[in-house]
Amino acid sequence: MAKRNSGRRGRSRKRRGVAQAGLVEGAVPAVAERAPERTTPAKSRSARGNARRRGAVDRGATRFSEQLAPFGERPRAPWHPWPLSELVILVGLIGAVVGIARGASGRAVLFTGIAAVAIGTIEFTVREHLSGYRPHTSLLAFLPTALFHSAAAVGLVALGAPRAVWIIAPLVLDVPLFALLFKLLRGRFLDARQERRLAAGR
């Protein structure tokens, strides 16, 4: 009888050990399922805010690069199909080279060639900018500012102003003038580009 009882006790202990092991093993997945961290409202809001900021930056960069790139067909000159602007630039470059080669005696030819290149360049840049094809805002704002600076400096020199005055005074006026021209030209280009997009159905 003692042997039977001891056998039963041994088997019952083994069963209890197996049952306890099963409970422990079953508890591990439960603990593992609870492991993922819950997302708090503050974290979700910050994540959405970061995503929106990144999206806004990407969209801004894309729009800026699109504005710099040409859109649609190049605007035609009133004298199309004759490439007068290109010919004027070519003749001006040839004249500038000849003037440089002649030295002091070729200054008139040099300045004439430079003026021809400037006229041809300004013509097609203005045409492209005002039609919304390609922006030339900085160049078109710089040219009037440079002319104003030169005229103001020459006028101050003619009036006998000290050197510091005719050097610094035009510079003080150059900055607001350039900023104003840049803003106006930028707005004009954006309006023309929008008209091009509407015409193209985009």
Buried (B, 14 or more C-beta within 10 A) or exposed (E): EEEEEEEEEEEEEEEEEEEEEEEEEEEEEEEEEEEEEEEEEEEEEEEEEEEEEEEEEEEEEEEEEEBEEEBBEEBEBEEEEEBEBEEBBBBBBEBBBBBEEEEEEBEEBBEBBBBBBBEBBBBBBBBBBBBBBBBBBEBBBBBEBEEBBEEBBEEBBEEEBEEEBBEEBBEEEBEEBBEEBBEEBBEBBBEBBEEBBEEEEE
